[in-house]
Structures are given as structure tokens and as C-alpha cells.
């Protein structure tokens, strides 16, 4: 569930959806890639994980693939696998970087702050600066936090509660109003804050630093991933805000 929610509407996928020549080709591309990955990807992961489990039972999960590659004793296959990994990582990385830059430039500086390009390339220069700053920040986080899986799950815990519900509402609902925008904004902030607090409680309990709740409660909380908790909270908060707004409007009219 964590990976399912965390990868939903990810920039790498959304960018690829938007580059199709038309809707028909985009549908064929998405379906074709989906069928291909469903047929090949799980089998490859299964055999890599099985080999690592048999020969390196105590290895860290993020070290399984490198150890399997080193055991192949084939420079050609090893180079092919490493090249494919680098291409996959860079493809997703540039999509995320471009999406983040577009969010800062278009949504923050142009829409919210009112900055405009006067023909001097001002916004292009700003986009380049944002790309450089975000890229350096990403490199710093990767160096400081070497646990790949832990960092990936953390991004899911921040991404999913804040993004899934607003994108679904924007894609499937034709309603547009300042009231709806305010509710979505409050929902995003509240869901993200509560999810980080939920994750913080589990982190403090795992380190034996602070455990205000009982051990049975923590055992139940540990079974529920923070991303699932966050998405559930976002749905509840948005439903409560919507219901409260409708009641308030009815009371105002009467």
C-alpha cells in the first residue's frame, strides 16, 4: 500500500502521460508498458531477491542487487544492468526536478507572487536557478540519508497524503470555487502534519526515547503505514470540511 499510494501521480509518470502526441497514443503507451512490466518486472525482482536471500541472508535490502551483480562475474551483464539502472534513475530524477521547478516558477512566482517575463528571459533564468538549488538539495539529502528504502518511504509519507486527494478532485470534479480551494489547502496541510506526527511517534518509540501510548497501541500503529494513515486522514478532513461548509451555507441562507 505504501508503494501504491506513494507512486500514484508521481512526477515521473505524470510527465510521461503529458508528452503523448494524442490521447490514443498515450493510452497505447501506458497499456503497453503496463503489460510489459507486469509480465517481466515481477519475475526479475523475484529471482534477484531469491538469489540474494539464499546466498546473502543477512544483507541489507538495498545491497541485494549490487551483490547479485558482483556475483555474476560478467562485465557485460554487469555493465548492462548498471547502465539500465542509471538510465531509469536519471529518467525519473529529471522528471521530478522539472516538475518541482515548474511548480515553483509557475505556481509560486507567476501565479501567487505575480512575477512576469518581460521579454528578458527573467523566468527562464529563475527556472535555471530553481533547478540548480533543488538538485543540490536533493544531492545533500541523498548524502545525509544513505538508507535508500527509508528515504523512499519517507517521500511517500509526505507525498501521498498531500497529493492524492487534491489531484483526484481536480481530475474528476468540474467544480471550481475559492471555498473548494481553501478546503483542499487545509486538507493538504493537516494531512501532511498529522502524517509526520504519526511517523514521529513511531520513530520515537522505535528509539525508546518517548512512548506516551501503550505497547499494544504501538503494535497496532506499526502495522498501518504512515502513507495509508495520511491518505485516510486527508479523506476524513476533506469530508468534514465539505460537510461543515454545506451546513454553514444552509444556515446562512435560512
N, C-alpha and C positions, 0 to 999 in steps of 0.2 A: 504493500500500500504506500509505503514511503517513496519508493521509486516511481510508482504510477502517478501519484499526486505531484511529486517533485518534477517529473519530466513533462507534465501537462502544460501546454502553452509555453514551453521553453523557447528562448530566442532562437536557438539553432534550428528548431523545427518550424517556427513561425516564419523565419526568414526564407526558408526553402518553400513554404507554401506560397509566399508572395512573389516569387520570381518566375512562376509558371507563365507561359505565353498566353494561356487562356484557362478557363475553369476545367475544360475537358482534359487537357494535357496534365494539369495539376492533379486531377483525380487519378488518372492512369499512373502518374509518377508515384503518388502516395500509396496506392494499392499495390503497385509492383514492388516497391521497396518493402512494404509490409509483408507481402507473401514471401519474398526472398529472405528477409531476416527471420521470419517465423520458421522457415524450413532449414536454415543454415546456422543462424546465430546460437540458438539454444544447444544444438549438438556440439558445436565447437567449444562453447563455455563448459559444457558438461564434461567433455573428455579432458580439457585442461585442468579443471577443478579436480577431477577424479585422479589424474596423474599426480597432481600436487598433494592430494590427500594421502595417497599411498606411499609416495616416496619422501614427502616432507610434511608429516602430520602436525608438527608444532610450528609451522611457518606462519608469519603474519599474512592475512588475506591479500594485502596489496603487493606482497612479494611473490605470490604464487606464479603469476605469468612470467616475470623475469627469470625465475628459477627454472621454469619449464623450458624457456627459450635457450638458456645456457646449457641445458641437458640435451638439446637436440644435436649439438656438435656439428652443425651445418651452417657455415657463414651465409650461404644463400638464403636458406629458410629463415634464419635469424634476422638477416637484413630485411627480408620481405615483410616479416611480422612487425619489426620495429618501424619500418617505413609506413606501413599501414596504420599503426598506432599514432605516429606523428601526424599523418595526414588527417586522421579522424579528430585528433585533439585540436589541431590548428583550425580545421573547418568549423568546429563548434566554438572555439575561442574567438575567432574573428567575427562570427555571428553575434555572440554575446557582447563583444566590445562595440561593434557597430550599433547594436540595439541600445546599449547603455548610452552611447554618445548621442544618438538620435533623441533619446528621452530627455537628456539634459538640455540639448540645444533647442529642440522643437517645443517640448512641453514646458520646461522651466524658463529658459531665457526668452524665447519668442512669445509663447502664449501667456505665461504668468508675468514676466518682467517687461514685456513689450519691446524687446530688442529687435531691430530690423537690419537687414542687409541693404546698405545704401549704394551698392554697386562697387564697393571697395574690397569685397571678399571678407568682410568682417566676420560673418557667421562661419565661413569655411575655416578661417584661422582659429575661431573659437572651438570648432569641432575637432580640429587637429590637436589643440591643447587638451581638450577633454579626453581624447583618445590616449594621448601620452600619459596623462595623470592617472586615468583608470587602469591603463596597462601596467604602470609602475606599482600602483596599489595592489593589483592582482598578483604581481610577482612577489611583492613583500609579504602578502598573506600566505602565498604558497611556501615561501621560505620559513616563515614563522610557524606555520601549521603543517608539519610534514605528513600527518595522517590523512591519506587521500580519501578513504571512505568516510572518516569522521567529518572532514571538511565538506564532502559532497552532501552528506546527510544534513549538515548544518545549513547549507544553502537551500536545501529542500524545505527545511523547517521555517526558513524566513520567506521563501518564495511562495510556496503553496498557499498558506493562509491569506496572503495579501493579494494574490493574483487571480486564483481560480474563479472565485465568485464574481468579482467585477468583470472579468473577461466574458464569462458566461452570460451575465446580464447584458453587457454591451452587444454581444453577438446574437442573442436570441430574443431580446426585448426591443421594441421600437419606441419605448417611452424615453423621453429626454426632458429633464427639468432640474432646476437648482436643488430642489428637495431631494431628488434621487442622487444627484452628485454628492450632496452633503452626507447622505446616509452611507453611500459607498465609501467615502473618505473616512468616516468614523469607523466603519466596519473594518477597513484595512488597518488602521492604526490600532484599534482594540484587539483584533485577532492576532496581529503580529506581536503586540506587547504581551498578551496572555500566553502566547506560544513560547516566547522567550522566557517568561516567568516559569512556565511549566517545565521547560528544559532545564532552567536553572535549579529548580527543586530536585530534579533527578540527578543533576551534576553534583550538587552539594551533598546529597545522600550517598552517592557512589564514593565520594571522597571522605565520608564520615565527618564532614565539617558542621553540618546542621541538618537535623531531621525532626521538624516540628510535628510530623504526622507519624502514625504507627507503621510498623514494618509491613503489615498486611496491606495497608493503603498503598505503600510504595511498590509492593509487588504487583498490585493491580495497575498502577500508573505506568510501571515499566513495560507492561505488555501493550500499551497503547502508544504508538509512535507520535511524537510531537506534531508532525505534519498532519496526521489524521485528526488529532485533537484540534489543531488550529483551523482546519477547514470546517470541522463541525462547529466550532465556536463562531466562525465567520457567518455561517448559515443562520445560526441562532440569533446572533446580534442583528444581522440584517432583517430577519423576520420580525424581531421585536421592534426595531426602529420603524419598519414599514407599518406594522400594526398600530404603533403609537401615533404615527403621523396621520393615519386614516382616522383614528378616534379623535385626534385633535382637530382635524379639519371638519369632521361632522359636528363636533361640539361648537366650533366657531360659527358654522353656518346656522345652527339652531339657536 
